[in-house]
């Protein structure tokens, strides 16, 4: 059933025929299948599968053939399926050339059957009882170079995600691009990707009105890895991390830096005692000298990191004499951290959901209410 990317993409009707044969080949012995092509007058389906069990019980799968299908199409599809006058033994199915893993996951969560031309398949027919699932391609084999982005990797995505999370909607795309400090082309590509994934909504030629900020942040964290110019500088303060923070707030630091990780998260939601201090700095070596820290091979309790992109510094704020990263940056760093860091990220994200006015910037302003330290 899997087609090769060297061939042109199949049209909707070719995909319907391919899917029908794939389902036929997976039916148990004694079952029958008939493809009824042509529009369904009542349901509006493009084609239907008549599936008959050995007992004589018959069910129908109403196939909606789409040239392409994305996450943003799911809500409307679910509403139409819920409102359609289907017979007792009929279920809807989305049929298209390719469905990415995120879309397939959401369709299953909505209880919607699907199939694509690469072999991805999910069908749960209540009566007669039939369950089929198969996995095809994870990437669109017909997507050529220069097509829209398919992940959150890279500095432009990081900057756009950070701005979408840090600023509450509504905001226009040009406003988002200005706040992200990315090129117009890169900004629109990220926005289009987020729209396809159903993670933002915007009016036609109008502002972004809805942002699934936690899902966006979690998805970005999966792809995010700080682009470092060198490995972290591993250092030790024998008197503990508290002394590091005390000295960092007391000395006059010339180097640009920002505190992240557990120590920064404690300004919003303290999860556990901080054991490691993580700091982004333009000059880790100079900062280590200012803080009188010594390099070690093992047993470090301070990491100084030089990033190659300024996104980590964006919308940081001074708190108790320390320059602290924005919560969105801290959450991403904790998500990818060792040990208990992912659990700390979950605690911080829960705090962020419960206290949006304390960290998220309102429309038309560049400021958020300062949180009280936990």
C-alpha positions, 0 to 999 in steps of 0.5 A, a space after each residue: 500500500 505504501 507509495 514512493 515519493 518518486 511518484 506524483 501524489 495520488 488524487 483523492 479517488 486513487 487514495 480511496 481505492 488504495 485504502 479500500 484495498 488495504 482494508 479488504 486485505 486486512 479483513 478476517 476470513 469470511 468477511 466481505 467488503 464492497 466499495 460504493 463510490 460516488 457521493 452519498 446523498 444523505 451523509 455527503 460522504 465521497 464514497 462508502 465501504 460496505 463491510 459484511 461479517 460472516 454473520 450477515 451483519 453489515 456496517 458502512 464506513 463513510 469516506 471523506 476524501 481530502 487532498 490534504 488534511 491537517 490538525 486545524 481541520 479536526 474540530 470542524 470534521 468532528 462537528 460535522 460527524 456529530 451532526 450528520 444523520 448516520 445510520 446505527 451501523 455507519 461511521 465516518 472516515 477521513 481519507 487523504 494522501 498523508 496524515 502526520 503522527 500528531 494528526 493521527 493521534 488527535 483523530 483517534 482521541 476524537 474517535 474518528 477513523 482515518 486512512 492515508 495512502 502510505 498505510 496509516 490506518 485506524 478503523 473501529 467499527 462498533 457493529 459488526 465489531 471490527 478493529 483495524 490499525 496499521 502504521 505507514 509513513 511517519 513523513 510525507 513522502 511527496 513533500 519536496 524541498 522548500 516546502 513548509 516547515 514540519 518541526 519546531 527546530 531552529 532559532 526562528 521557531 524558538 523566537 516565535 514560540 517564545 513570543 506566542 507564549 509570552 504575549 497573550 493574544 490578540 496580536 497580528 502576525 506583523 506584531 508577532 514577527 516584530 516581538 520575535 525579531 525574525 525575518 518576515 518569511 521565517 515568521 510566516 512559515 512558523 505561523 503557517 506550521 502552527 495553524 496547520 497543527 491546530 495550535 493557533 487560530 487567527 481571523 482571515 487576514 486578521 490577528 491571532 486570536 487563540 494560542 494553545 500556549 502550553 501545548 506549543 511550549 511542550 511541543 517546542 521543548 521536544 525539538 528544542 536544544 540550545 545551539 551552543 557555541 561550546 560545551 558548558 563550563 562546569 564549575 564548583 562553589 564549595 559553599 553551595 548554590 546559595 552562595 553562588 546566587 548571593 554573590 551573583 546578586 551582590 557583585 557588579 557583573 559586566 557580562 550579560 547573563 540570565 539565570 534559568 533552570 531550578 534556581 530560576 523556577 523557584 522565583 515562580 514555583 519552588 519544587 525542591 531544593 536547588 542543587 545546580 545553578 544553570 546560567 546562560 552568559 555571553 562570556 562564561 569564562 569572565 563570569 566564572 572569574 567574577 563569581 570566583 568559581 573554579 572549574 572541575 571535572 566532576 561534582 559541579 554545582 554551576 553550569 555556565 553556558 554560552 548560547 549562539 542565539 539571543 532567544 534565551 535572553 528575551 524578556 528576562 527580568 530582574 528579580 531580587 538583584 538577579 537577571 532571571 529568564 522568562 518562565 517559558 524559557 525556564 520551562 523548556 530548559 527544565 523539560 530537557 534537563 537531567 534527573 528531576 528537572 522534567 518534574 520541575 518543568 511540570 510544576 512550573 507549567 502548572 503554576 503558569 496555567 494557574 497564574 497567567 496574569 503574573 507572567 504573561 504580557 497583556 495585549 498592547 503592553 510589554 509588561 507582566 505583573 511581577 510574581 511573588 517568590 515562592 
